[in-house]
Amino acid sequence: MLIDQAKEVVTVLRKKYKTGLITNGKTNIQYGKIDQIGMRNDFDIIIVSEEAGVKKPDPSIFEMACTALDVRSEECIYIGDHPMNDIEGAFRAGMETIWMQANQPWQDGLTAKPLHTIDQLSKLKELL
């Protein structure tokens, strides 16, 4: 399901920032989902774990995104909804993070400290 206002938010952010999407899963399924919501061309890069050969939370998948975008990890802010896979993984790769509090509760023992916690994707327009 498309998160409310995702396309609009990415369009706004892309005017100011390079954008990427990192997703775990089978390549054909993930690209099928991305195509179904019509967002394949809305990101500068898309990395699917199956084709990358590594999945979140492994820091190397986040490092692949940095390389593809030609940025350093400390220049990045990763927005994700899964505390371990997204927030902890990106943090371990040296990125700042924003946690989209949705379906996954925060897990004890994580070392990541998100810059912000949001409950609606549209709030990114105010933050960034």
C-alpha positions in Angstrom: 0.0 0.0 0.0 1.2 3.5 -0.9 1.9 5.5 2.2 -0.3 8.6 2.2 1.3 11.4 0.2 4.5 9.4 -0.6 4.7 10.5 -4.2 4.2 14.2 -3.3 6.7 14.0 -0.5 9.4 12.4 -2.7 8.8 14.9 -5.4 9.3 17.8 -3.0 12.4 16.3 -1.4 13.9 15.5 -4.8 14.0 19.2 -5.7 16.5 19.7 -2.9 18.1 16.3 -2.3 19.3 13.1 -4.1 16.9 10.3 -3.3 17.2 6.6 -3.0 15.1 3.6 -2.1 16.5 0.5 -0.4 14.1 -2.4 0.0 14.4 -6.0 1.2 12.9 -8.7 -0.9 12.8 -10.5 -4.3 13.7 -8.3 -7.2 10.7 -9.0 -9.4 8.2 -8.6 -6.5 9.7 -5.4 -5.1 9.9 -3.7 -8.6 6.4 -4.9 -9.2 5.2 -3.1 -6.1 7.2 0.0 -7.1 5.8 0.0 -10.6 2.2 -0.6 -9.3 2.3 2.6 -7.3 4.1 4.4 -10.2 7.2 5.5 -8.4 10.1 3.7 -10.2 11.3 7.0 -11.8 10.8 9.1 -8.6 14.1 8.0 -7.1 17.7 8.6 -8.2 18.5 5.0 -7.3 16.7 1.9 -6.2 18.4 -1.0 -4.5 16.6 -4.3 -4.0 18.3 -6.7 -1.6 18.1 -9.8 -3.8 20.0 -8.1 -6.7 22.4 -6.4 -4.2 23.2 -9.7 -2.6 22.8 -8.3 0.9 19.8 -7.0 2.9 19.0 -4.5 5.5 20.2 -4.1 8.3 23.6 -5.0 6.9 25.4 -1.6 6.6 26.9 -2.6 3.2 23.5 -2.1 1.5 23.4 1.4 2.7 27.0 2.0 1.6 26.0 0.7 -1.8 23.4 3.4 -2.0 25.9 6.1 -1.0 28.3 5.0 -3.7 25.5 5.0 -6.3 24.5 8.5 -5.2 28.1 9.7 -4.9 27.6 10.9 -1.4 29.2 10.1 2.0 27.1 8.3 4.6 27.4 11.2 7.0 25.7 13.4 4.4 22.6 11.1 4.3 19.4 11.0 6.2 17.7 7.6 6.0 13.9 7.5 6.5 12.4 4.1 7.5 9.8 2.4 9.4 11.6 -0.7 10.7 13.6 0.1 13.9 16.3 -2.7 13.2 16.4 -3.0 9.5 16.1 0.6 8.6 17.1 2.8 11.5 19.8 0.6 13.2 21.1 -0.5 9.8 21.5 3.0 8.5 22.9 4.2 11.8 25.6 1.5 11.6 26.5 2.7 8.1 27.1 6.2 9.5 23.8 7.9 8.4 21.4 10.1 10.4 17.9 8.7 10.6 14.3 9.5 10.8 11.9 6.9 12.1 8.5 6.6 10.5 6.6 5.2 13.4 4.0 2.9 11.8 3.7 -0.8 12.3 6.9 -1.7 14.1 7.5 -0.9 17.8 10.8 0.4 18.9 13.1 -2.4 20.1 15.1 -2.4 23.3 18.9 -2.6 22.8 19.1 -0.5 19.6 22.0 2.0 19.6 20.5 4.3 16.9 19.0 7.6 18.0 16.8 9.0 15.3 16.9 12.7 14.6 13.1 12.7 14.5 10.2 10.3 14.9 7.2 11.0 12.7 3.9 9.3 12.3 3.0 10.7 8.9 5.3 10.9 5.8 4.0 14.3 5.0 5.8 15.7 8.1 9.1 15.3 6.3 8.3 18.4 4.2 8.4 20.4 7.4 11.6 18.8 8.7 13.8 18.8 5.6 
